[in-house]
Amino acid sequence: MQNIPSVDLRDFLSDDPERKQKFVNEIGKAYEDIGFVALKGHFLDDRLVDDLYEEVKNFFSLPLEVKEQYEIPGIGGQRGYVSFGKEHAKGRKEGDLKEFWHFGQYLKEGSRYAGEYPENVEVKELPKFNEVGKEAYKMLEKTGVYVLRALSLYLGLDEFYFDKYVAEGNSILRPIHYPPITHEPENAVRAAAHGDINLITLLMGAQGRGLQVQNHNGEWIDAIAEPDEIVINVGDMLSRHTNNKLKSTIHQVVNPPRELWGTSRYSIPFFMHPVSEMKLNCLENCIDAENPKQYEDITAGEFLHERLVDLGLIKK
């Protein structure tokens, strides 16, 4: 398999049961085989994508002292700005060669999660930044809900099984800037090999080389999407919950060839998280004699905390 499979959400959204089942089968098999797909037919239109990239580039172009005003202490980087080199992959000391921003969940008035989630951070220098970020967050969340519905059917669950867990879930939209590389990095890459923490990740900006996926033979494959596609992969939470039936695939963002060191790269992943009390216990119908239970019982909130410590974003 030289690249990642492509699927079209419009098949699932159609009124044709055969097309809907075709999507369920394709995405389920892709996630069993390699854990990544490229998805057409999502809810992001071209205008929103263009506006978001413009606002993201505007933000990262601000002077460092301005950006650092939006780095909020004590919240593990869960909202606002995280400066260059702060985050590292699990098991590594070297900080990744990136800076990023976090938009979080937009809660309804009186939500029970109001005390649990930090507030979103307003960038006063850029009047459209937060408005465009919120719209992109909502459209990616909507896309993710339908993908999880398809996976529910593939797993033999009720189609709407995940809905109650991802409504007001602890999801994060993360615009990332990989700045130009100015000198030979010492054992550091733009994003070291890692698996994602969450249920699924929806990634904008996988056009062009950089993102690589590790297949079951240990080979690295370039994951390159078409301009109208976003890349969606399984995270560790979903892998645990399905007893590794759906695979969380190790991936990385490698440094470009030396002639392209002077260029920035931008990518915008949406990390779809459930509410913290969701039990990630292995699903009964994913356990059998050939595939015995592989993971201890844990909640999403407990698992997230463990991993943020591993990443160096919160101290033990």
N, C-alpha and C positions, 0 to 999 in steps of 0.2 A: 504494500500500500504506500504509494509515493506521496499522497496528500490526504487531507481529511475529507470525509464524505460531506456532500452538500444536500440540504433538505429545504423544503419550502413550507413555511407555516400556513400558507394559503390552502394547502391540501387539508390540514387539520381543521381549518376554519370553514371549509366548504360544507355544503349540505349533502355531499356524496359520501355515504358510509365507507365505500371502497377507498376513496382518496384519503379519508380520515384514518382508516386502518393502515394504509400504505405509509403514512407519516409516522404513526405509532411504531410500526415494524422497523422502519428505516432508522429512526432516532434511537430506538431501544438497542438495535443491533450495533449501531455505531458506538454507543456508550458501553456496551459489553466488550467490543473489540478494541477501541482506542480511547474512548472517553472524551472525544472532541467532535463537533460538527460545525460546518459553516451554514448559517441560516438566512434564507431569503424570506421576504414577506413579513418582516417584523413591523413594529409600529412607529419606528423613527422615520420621519420624512427627510428629504434632502435639505430643506430649509433649516430644520432643527439641528441636523448634523453640522451644517456649515456654521450656524450661529454658535453652537457649542464650542466648536474648534476655535472660532474667532475669540470668544470670551476666555477660553482656557489659555490661549496664547497671550492674550492681553494680560491675564493675571501673572503668568510666569515671567513676563517681560518687566513686571514692576521691580523697582530696586529691592535688594535683599532686605534692607531694614524695614521696608513697608510690609513685605511678605511675612517677616518674622513677628510683626504685631499680631498676626492671625494664628500664631502657633500657641495653642492653649495648653498650659501645664496641667498635669494631673488627670487627663482623660485617655491616656494611652493612644493619642493620635486619632481618636475616633471621629473628631470633627475638625474642620479648618485645615491649616497648613502643617505639613510635616517636611522639615528641611532636608537638604541633600545628605545622603549617607546614613540617615538615622535608622532605617530598617534594614535587617539582614535576613537571609533565608535561615530556616531552622538548621542548627548544627554548624553554622558558619559565623566567623567573627567579622569578616569584611562587610562593610555597609554597601548596599546596592547603589549603583550610580544613577540615582534618581531623586527627584523631589515630587511631592504630590499634594493633592487637596482631597478632603472628604466631605461630601454631602451625605447626610443621613436621612432617616425616615421623617416624613411629614405627618405628624399625628393629628387625629381629630381632636376637637375641643373635649376636654374631660377624659382623655384616654388614660387607661390604667398604666400605660408605659411612660407617661410624662415624667415621672421621677427617675425612671431607669435610663432613658436615653438623653445624652447631652443635646443642648439646643444647636440648631444649625448656625453657622457663623456668617454674618453679613459683611461683604466687602464694599466698603463705602466709596472706594475709588472707582468702582465699575458698576454703574447702576443696573446693567442688564445681566450681570454675571449670575446672581442668585436666581433670578427669574428663569433664565434659560436652563440653569442647572436643575431646577425643580421640575421643569417640563420634561427634560431628558430622563430624569429619575423615574417619573411616573410612566413614561412610555416603555422604558426598559423593564420596569417592574411588571407592567401589563403583559409584555412579551414573555417574561419568565413564568408568569402564572400559567399561560397556555402550554408552555413546554413541560412544566411539572404535571399538568393535567394529562398530557400525552404519556408521560413516564408512569403516572399512576395506572393508566390502562395497561401499559406494557407489563407492569409488575403484578397485574391481577387485582389491583385495589379499586375502590370507588374513584371515578374520574376526579372528584373534587376533594380527594383526601388531603392534599397539601394546602388547600385554600385557607383553612382556618389557622394554619401555622405561619403562613407568609403574609397574611393581612396584618399590617402594622409590625411586620418583622423587622429585625435589626439590620436591614440591608444598607449597603454603602455604595455610593457612586464615587469612583476614584479617578479623576483626571491626573495623569502622570506625565511629567516632563523628564526625558532623559537628555540632559544638556550635552553640548559638544564635548568630546573627550580631548583634553588639552595636553595630557602626557600619558606615557605608558602606564595603564592601570596595574597595580600590584595585586594580582590574584583576585581582581574584582570585575564583575560584569554588570550590565545594566539591570538584570534581575536574575539572581542565581537560581539553579534548579530547585523547584519547589512544587508542592501540591497546594491547591487552594483550600481554605478552611471550611467554606460555606456549602450550601446545597448545590447551586449551580452558579457559574460565572458567565456573564454576557459581555463580550469584549468588542468595543469599537476600536478601529485603528489597527487591524491586523493585515492591512494592505502593505505589500513590500516585505522583504526579508527581515528577520530579527527574532520573531517568535518561533520557537522550536518545541516539538512534542516528542516525548520518548515512547517508542512503540514497545511491544512485549518482548522483542529481541534485544532491547537496550539501544536501538539505533535512534538517532535524532532526526526528525523529519521537519522540514520547513512547513509551518502552518500559515498559508497565505490565502486570504479571503478575496473574493471579488469586491468591487466598490459598493455593491448593494447588499453585501452580506455582513453579518456580525458572527463572530466565533463564540460558540457556547460549549463550556466543558463542565464535567462533573467535579464537584468539590468533595473534600474528605467527609463532610457530614452526611452527604447522600451515599457515599461509598460505604460508610459504617452502617447506615440505616438499612442498606440493601445487602449487608454481609458481603460486600465486595462484588456483587453481581454486576452493578454499574460501577465502572472503574474511574477513580480519581487519578488522572494521568499526570506524571511529573512533566513540567515544562519550564522553559527558561527564555530570557531575552538576551541574546548574545550581542557582544559589541560588533559594530559594523566594520567592514574592511578599512584599513588605515586611511584610504583616500576619502572616506566619508566621515572621518572623525569630527570634522568641523561642523557637522549637521546635528540639529536636534531631532529627537523622535518624540512623538506624542501618542499615547494610547489611553483609552478610557474604559476600564472595566467596571461592570456593575456586579458587586458581590451579593448574591441573593441569600439572605439569612432568614431563618425562622425566628419566632419569638423564643426567648431564652428558656422557657419551661418545656419546650418540645423535647420529648424523649427520643434519643437517637438509637434506642435499643434495636438490635437486628430484627427485621421483620420475620415473623414466623414462616411465611411462605418463601423466604430466601434461605432457609436453613434445612438441610437434609443430610443423609448419611455421607454423601459425596462432598458436601460443602458444610461442614459443621460450623457452629457459631464461632466467629473469629474475633469479636470485640466485646469488651466489658460494657455494661449498661452505663450511660452517661446522658446528661441533658445538654442541649445546644449551648446554654449559657456557661456551663462548667467547661465544656470542650473549647469554646471560644477563649475563655480566660487562660486556659493552659497554653493555647497556641500563641496568644499575644505575649505571654512571658517568653516563649521560645523565640519569638521574632524580635525581642528586645524592646518592644513598645511599652510594656509595663514591667516593673520590677517585681520580683517575688515578694 
